[in-house]
Amino acid sequence: MRVFTRELRFRTKGEIDLIDLTQDIEDLVRESGIENGQVLIFVPGATGAVITIEHERGLLEDLKNTLRELIPKGKGYLHDRIDNNAHSHLRATLLGASECLPVVNGRLVRGTWQQIFFVELDVRPRNRRVLVQIIGE
């Protein structure tokens, strides 16, 4: 078994910025030389998330609106007494910090319309890093 690990680094625009990582992940799968295994995409941080979703403008706006409706900003959260981003933490918890996808015959397996996105949930622009680890043979 082999393990291939890389980091993606980028700057976000702030609250509910969506960054398509799909091509970067596919490039890393090819670079790894791993034929069969799995790829883990993980954000080390409490206000970022990694998701799969179709890259369609309306659907991405629907996601943003749904997050705002489910976990609204400024609702009197206790954490807001410390740092005014409790909604960011809660949204990140709802979406999750990682995705794991299979690699078969040297290719990332995903649905036709399934792209991999980083979701910035913090209230300000951030320098982010995403760990990509591919494990297999």
C-alpha positions as CSV (number, residue, x, y, z in Angstrom):
1,M,0.0,0.0,0.0
2,R,1.2,3.5,-0.8
3,V,0.3,6.8,0.7
4,F,0.5,10.1,-1.3
5,T,-0.2,13.4,0.5
6,R,-0.4,16.9,-0.8
7,E,-1.8,20.2,0.3
8,L,-3.9,22.7,-1.7
9,R,-3.6,26.3,-0.7
10,F,-5.8,29.2,-1.7
11,R,-7.4,32.4,-0.6
12,T,-11.2,32.7,-0.1
13,K,-13.5,35.7,-0.3
14,G,-15.3,35.1,3.0
15,E,-18.7,33.9,4.0
16,I,-20.1,31.1,1.9
17,D,-17.4,31.3,-0.8
18,L,-17.4,28.1,-2.9
19,I,-14.2,26.9,-4.4
20,D,-14.3,24.1,-7.0
21,L,-11.4,21.7,-6.2
22,T,-12.4,18.9,-8.6
23,Q,-9.7,19.4,-11.3
24,D,-7.0,19.8,-8.6
25,I,-8.1,16.6,-7.0
26,E,-8.2,14.7,-10.3
27,D,-4.7,16.0,-11.1
28,L,-3.3,14.8,-7.8
29,V,-4.9,11.4,-8.3
30,R,-3.0,11.1,-11.7
31,E,0.2,12.5,-10.1
32,S,0.0,9.9,-7.3
33,G,0.2,6.9,-9.7
34,I,-2.2,5.1,-7.4
35,E,-4.4,2.8,-9.4
36,N,-6.9,1.6,-6.8
37,G,-7.7,3.0,-3.4
38,Q,-9.3,6.1,-2.1
39,V,-8.7,9.8,-1.8
40,L,-9.4,11.8,1.4
41,I,-10.0,15.5,1.1
42,F,-9.9,17.2,4.5
43,V,-9.9,20.8,5.7
44,P,-8.1,21.4,9.0
45,G,-10.2,24.1,10.5
46,A,-13.5,24.7,12.3
47,T,-15.1,27.1,9.8
48,G,-14.5,25.4,6.5
49,A,-16.1,22.4,4.8
50,V,-15.7,20.0,1.9
51,I,-18.7,18.8,0.0
52,T,-19.8,17.2,-3.3
53,I,-22.4,19.0,-5.3
54,E,-23.2,19.8,-8.9
55,H,-21.4,22.9,-10.3
56,E,-24.5,24.8,-11.5
57,R,-25.0,28.4,-10.6
58,G,-28.6,28.1,-9.4
59,L,-27.9,25.1,-7.2
60,L,-24.9,26.8,-5.6
61,E,-27.0,29.8,-4.8
62,D,-29.7,27.4,-3.4
63,L,-27.0,25.9,-1.1
64,K,-26.0,29.4,0.1
65,N,-29.6,30.3,0.8
66,T,-30.3,27.0,2.5
67,L,-27.4,27.5,4.8
68,R,-28.5,31.0,5.7
69,E,-32.1,29.8,6.4
70,L,-31.0,26.7,8.4
71,I,-28.4,28.5,10.5
72,P,-28.9,32.2,10.3
73,K,-26.3,34.8,11.3
74,G,-26.8,36.8,14.5
75,K,-29.4,34.6,16.2
76,G,-28.0,35.1,19.7
77,Y,-25.7,32.1,19.8
78,L,-23.6,31.8,22.9
79,H,-20.3,31.6,21.0
80,D,-21.0,35.0,19.5
81,R,-20.1,36.5,22.8
82,I,-16.5,35.4,22.2
83,D,-16.3,35.6,18.4
84,N,-19.1,36.7,16.1
85,N,-19.0,33.6,13.9
86,A,-21.0,30.9,15.8
87,H,-23.1,30.4,12.6
88,S,-19.9,29.7,10.7
89,H,-18.9,26.9,13.1
90,L,-22.4,25.4,13.1
91,R,-22.7,25.5,9.3
92,A,-19.3,23.8,9.0
93,T,-20.3,21.1,11.5
94,L,-23.5,20.5,9.4
95,L,-21.6,20.1,6.1
96,G,-18.5,18.3,7.4
97,A,-14.7,18.7,7.2
98,S,-14.0,15.9,4.7
99,E,-15.0,13.7,1.8
100,C,-13.6,10.3,0.8
101,L,-14.0,9.1,-2.8
102,P,-12.8,5.9,-4.5
103,V,-10.0,5.7,-7.0
104,V,-10.4,2.9,-9.6
105,N,-8.1,2.2,-12.4
106,G,-6.2,5.4,-11.7
107,R,-9.2,7.6,-11.9
108,L,-11.3,9.4,-9.3
109,V,-14.8,8.0,-9.2
110,R,-17.6,10.5,-9.0
111,G,-21.0,11.0,-10.6
112,T,-21.4,12.9,-13.8
113,W,-22.5,16.1,-12.1
114,Q,-20.6,15.6,-8.8
115,Q,-17.9,18.1,-8.2
116,I,-15.8,18.6,-5.1
117,F,-16.0,22.0,-3.4
118,F,-14.4,23.7,-0.5
119,V,-16.9,25.9,1.3
120,E,-15.7,28.9,3.2
121,L,-18.0,29.6,6.1
122,D,-16.1,32.1,8.2
123,V,-17.1,35.7,8.2
124,R,-14.0,37.0,6.5
125,P,-11.6,36.1,3.7
126,R,-9.1,33.4,4.8
127,N,-5.9,31.7,3.6
128,R,-7.0,28.1,3.5
129,R,-5.3,24.7,3.1
130,V,-6.9,21.4,2.2
131,L,-5.1,18.2,2.8
132,V,-5.5,15.6,0.0
133,Q,-4.3,12.1,0.9
134,I,-4.5,9.2,-1.6
135,I,-4.1,5.7,-0.2
136,G,-3.9,2.5,-2.3
137,E,-1.9,0.5,-4.7
